Amino acid sequence: MDAGLTPRSTVPLYDWMNKIPGGLMLVPLVLGSVVGTFFPGFLELGSFTTALFKDSALPLIAVLIFATGMQITARTSGPVLAATGTLLLTKSLIPAALVALAGSIFGIEGFLGVSILALMATIDNSNGGLWLAFTGRYGDERDRGAYMASAINDGPFISMLFLGASGLADIPLTAFLAALVPLVLGFVVGNLDPRWTEIMRPVPNIVIPFFAFALGTGINLRDVVTGGASGIGA
């Protein structure tokens, strides 16, 4: 067989996942929630099983952020910063300001059964893993680099900043710094040695399914059903 040919899949799992927008993250996330809800004992086997399928989310996301920083070069930094600023303004800053204004009027309990904290997390936040899953397939360097916007508001720095400004919460400056350090270090290493940038380019496709599964194990589907029903009723 020609070594340059793509091997034929017996079961095209990867292609099936990619037929769903964001499937690289969404499919493992759902599978993880099923395992976490109905087979929690599997996640407590210990050793590498628990480390990979239950406790790996934060380390793998950190690797992903580091690898994303490597893809931001001096040539693309201008467009990346422009896209990041636009996204922060329209997706985070303006919505967060409006929710903080509502909080100053209605208080932390919110209105219509929806608390200000829940409203803030829903409106101004984003899913960084899903962001990178989409941009990794459909976007370019500018889109992937604009993950900085997600790194800032996923902290949840933006949410807590505006809640703090309205007197409803504390401002976690360390959360902001902790979210950006891997991205900045990746940017430095990638610009010093482009070889590392090429080596780390496949990282998103490698780590996203695993940390998505680990995140999913923390979602109890029974709570989703009961919480969703009560939320709709409220």
C-alpha positions as CSV (number, residue, x, y, z in Angstrom):
1,M,0.0,0.0,0.0
2,D,1.2,3.5,-0.8
3,A,2.3,5.1,2.5
4,G,0.8,8.4,1.4
5,L,-2.7,7.0,1.2
6,T,-5.2,7.5,4.0
7,P,-5.9,4.1,5.6
8,R,-9.5,2.8,5.1
9,S,-11.5,2.8,8.3
10,T,-13.3,-0.4,9.3
11,V,-15.8,1.8,11.3
12,P,-15.5,5.5,10.4
13,L,-15.9,6.9,13.9
14,Y,-14.0,10.1,13.2
15,D,-16.0,10.9,10.1
16,W,-19.3,10.2,11.9
17,M,-18.3,12.6,14.7
18,N,-17.4,15.3,12.2
19,K,-20.7,15.1,10.5
20,I,-22.0,16.9,13.6
21,P,-20.9,20.5,14.0
22,G,-18.6,20.6,16.9
23,G,-18.9,16.8,17.1
24,L,-15.3,16.3,18.1
25,M,-16.3,17.8,21.5
26,L,-20.0,17.2,21.7
27,V,-20.1,13.4,21.0
28,P,-17.4,12.6,23.7
29,L,-19.2,15.1,26.1
30,V,-22.5,13.2,25.8
31,L,-20.7,9.9,26.1
32,G,-19.0,11.1,29.2
33,S,-22.2,12.3,30.8
34,V,-23.8,8.8,30.1
35,V,-20.9,7.0,31.8
36,G,-20.9,9.5,34.7
37,T,-24.6,9.1,35.2
38,F,-25.1,5.4,34.8
39,F,-21.6,3.8,35.3
40,P,-19.9,6.0,37.8
41,G,-18.0,3.0,39.2
42,F,-16.0,2.8,36.0
43,L,-14.5,6.2,36.7
44,E,-13.3,5.2,40.2
45,L,-11.1,2.3,39.0
46,G,-8.1,4.4,39.8
47,S,-4.7,4.7,38.1
48,F,-4.7,5.6,34.4
49,T,-8.4,5.0,33.9
50,T,-9.5,7.6,36.4
51,A,-6.7,9.9,35.4
52,L,-7.6,9.9,31.7
53,F,-11.4,9.6,31.8
54,K,-12.3,11.6,34.9
55,D,-9.5,13.9,36.0
56,S,-7.9,15.0,32.7
57,A,-10.0,18.0,31.7
58,L,-8.0,20.8,33.2
59,P,-4.5,19.5,32.2
60,L,-5.6,18.8,28.7
61,I,-7.3,22.1,28.3
62,A,-4.1,23.8,29.5
63,V,-2.1,21.9,26.8
64,L,-4.7,23.0,24.2
65,I,-4.4,26.6,25.3
66,F,-0.6,26.4,25.1
67,A,-0.7,24.9,21.6
68,T,-3.2,27.5,20.5
69,G,-0.8,30.2,21.6
70,M,1.9,28.7,19.5
71,Q,-0.3,29.2,16.4
72,I,-0.3,33.0,16.9
73,T,2.7,34.4,15.0
74,A,3.9,37.9,14.8
75,R,2.4,38.0,11.3
76,T,-1.1,37.1,12.5
77,S,-1.0,38.8,15.9
78,G,-2.6,42.0,14.5
79,P,-5.7,40.4,13.0
80,V,-5.9,38.1,16.0
81,L,-6.0,41.0,18.5
82,A,-8.5,42.8,16.3
83,A,-10.8,39.7,16.2
84,T,-10.3,39.2,19.9
85,G,-11.2,42.8,20.8
86,T,-14.4,42.6,18.6
87,L,-15.5,39.3,20.2
88,L,-14.8,40.6,23.7
89,L,-16.8,43.7,23.1
90,T,-19.8,42.1,21.4
91,K,-20.0,38.7,23.1
92,S,-18.8,39.6,26.7
93,L,-18.5,43.2,27.6
94,I,-21.7,44.7,26.3
95,P,-23.9,41.7,27.5
96,A,-22.2,41.6,30.9
97,A,-22.8,45.3,31.4
98,L,-26.5,44.8,30.6
99,V,-26.8,41.9,33.1
100,A,-24.9,43.9,35.7
101,L,-27.3,46.7,35.2
102,A,-30.2,44.3,35.7
103,G,-28.5,43.0,38.8
104,S,-28.3,46.6,40.3
105,I,-32.1,46.9,39.7
106,F,-33.4,43.5,40.7
107,G,-30.6,42.2,43.0
108,I,-28.7,38.9,42.9
109,E,-31.9,36.9,42.9
110,G,-32.7,38.3,39.4
111,F,-36.2,38.1,37.9
112,L,-38.6,35.5,36.5
113,G,-36.9,32.8,38.5
114,V,-33.5,33.3,36.8
115,S,-30.7,34.6,39.1
116,I,-28.3,37.2,37.9
117,L,-25.4,34.8,38.3
118,A,-27.1,32.2,36.0
119,L,-28.0,35.0,33.5
120,M,-24.5,36.3,33.5
121,A,-22.9,32.9,32.9
122,T,-25.4,32.1,30.1
123,I,-25.2,35.4,28.2
124,D,-21.6,36.6,28.4
125,N,-19.6,33.3,28.6
126,S,-18.5,30.8,26.0
127,N,-17.2,27.2,25.8
128,G,-13.6,27.4,24.9
129,G,-13.3,23.7,24.0
130,L,-16.2,23.9,21.6
131,W,-14.8,27.2,20.2
132,L,-11.5,25.4,19.3
133,A,-13.3,22.4,18.0
134,F,-15.2,24.6,15.5
135,T,-12.3,26.9,14.6
136,G,-10.0,23.9,14.2
137,R,-12.1,22.6,11.4
138,Y,-13.7,25.6,9.9
139,G,-11.5,28.6,10.9
140,D,-8.0,29.9,10.3
141,E,-5.2,31.2,12.5
142,R,-7.1,34.4,13.3
143,D,-10.1,32.5,14.5
144,R,-8.1,30.0,16.6
145,G,-6.0,32.8,18.0
146,A,-9.1,34.7,19.0
147,Y,-9.5,32.0,21.6
148,M,-7.9,34.6,23.8
149,A,-11.4,36.2,24.1
150,S,-12.7,32.8,25.4
151,A,-9.8,32.3,27.7
152,I,-10.5,35.7,29.3
153,N,-14.2,35.2,29.8
154,D,-14.2,31.5,30.6
155,G,-12.2,32.2,33.8
156,P,-15.0,33.4,34.6
157,F,-13.1,36.8,34.8
158,I,-15.5,38.9,32.8
159,S,-18.6,37.6,34.6
160,M,-17.1,38.1,38.0
161,L,-15.6,41.5,37.1
162,F,-19.0,42.9,36.2
163,L,-20.7,41.2,39.2
164,G,-18.0,42.8,41.3
165,A,-18.5,46.2,39.7
166,S,-22.2,46.0,40.6
167,G,-21.3,45.0,44.2
168,L,-22.7,41.5,43.8
169,A,-19.4,39.4,43.9
170,D,-15.6,39.6,44.3
171,I,-13.2,40.2,41.4
172,P,-10.8,37.2,40.8
173,L,-7.8,38.8,39.2
174,T,-5.8,35.6,39.7
175,A,-8.3,33.7,37.5
176,F,-7.7,36.1,34.7
177,L,-3.9,35.7,34.9
178,A,-4.1,31.9,35.3
179,A,-6.2,31.6,32.1
180,L,-3.8,33.7,30.0
181,V,-0.4,32.3,31.2
182,P,-0.4,29.1,29.0
183,L,-1.6,31.1,26.0
184,V,1.2,33.7,26.4
185,L,3.9,31.1,27.0
186,G,2.7,29.2,23.9
187,F,2.9,32.4,21.9
188,V,6.5,33.0,23.1
189,V,7.7,29.5,22.4
190,G,6.0,29.3,19.0
191,N,7.6,32.5,17.8
192,L,11.0,31.6,19.1
193,D,10.9,28.2,17.4
194,P,8.4,27.6,14.5
195,R,9.4,24.0,14.5
196,W,7.5,23.6,17.8
197,T,4.5,25.2,16.2
198,E,4.3,22.5,13.6
199,I,4.8,19.7,16.1
200,M,2.0,21.0,18.3
201,R,-0.4,21.7,15.4
202,P,-2.3,18.4,15.7
203,V,-2.9,18.9,19.5
204,P,-6.6,20.1,19.2
205,N,-7.7,16.9,17.4
206,I,-5.9,14.8,20.0
207,V,-6.9,16.4,23.3
208,I,-10.4,17.8,22.6
209,P,-12.3,14.4,22.6
210,F,-10.5,13.3,25.9
211,F,-11.1,16.5,27.9
212,A,-14.7,16.7,26.5
213,F,-15.4,13.2,27.8
214,A,-13.9,14.1,31.2
215,L,-16.0,17.2,31.4
216,G,-19.1,15.1,30.5
217,T,-18.5,12.8,33.4
218,G,-19.4,15.7,35.7
219,I,-22.8,16.1,34.1
220,N,-25.5,14.0,35.8
221,L,-28.2,13.5,33.2
222,R,-30.8,13.0,36.0
223,D,-30.0,16.5,37.3
224,V,-30.3,17.9,33.8
225,V,-33.8,16.4,33.4
226,T,-35.1,17.4,36.8
227,G,-33.3,20.8,36.7
228,G,-34.5,21.5,33.2
229,A,-38.1,20.7,34.1
230,S,-38.1,22.9,37.2
231,G,-36.4,25.7,35.2
232,I,-39.0,25.6,32.5
233,G,-41.7,25.6,35.2
234,A,-40.2,28.6,36.9
